[in-house]
Amino acid sequence: MDTLITVNQRGALTLPKDIREQAGIPKGGPVRVQMTSEGVLLTPVIAYPVEIYTPERIAEFRLNNALDAEDYHAAVKEVLQMGLNPDTIPHQPIKRVGR
């Protein structure tokens, strides 16, 4: 399918909706532009949001990823050293081995 589109005075072009949908390019989505021997190649880019981990989120990971009761006890100590209360961090506790 060939479609003729024009480049405006600022150098921008608008891809028709049906072409964007077929190519998997969301409205306002990023596109990689490459010069190839055949011409200009536009490729949709998948962008993933970056999560900046808060101390609470790090504590949650550590507590949830404990391998056994001994490791969980070590994780609780680490969380306490971070100045956080493990009881306020959402996680699935493993049977505790004293604090």
Secondary structure, 3 states (H helix, E strand, C coil): CCCCCCECCCCCECCCHHHHHHHCCCCCCCEEEEEECCEEEEEECCCCCCCCCCHHHHHHHHHHCCCCHHHHHHHHHHHHHCCCCHHHCCCCCCCCCCC
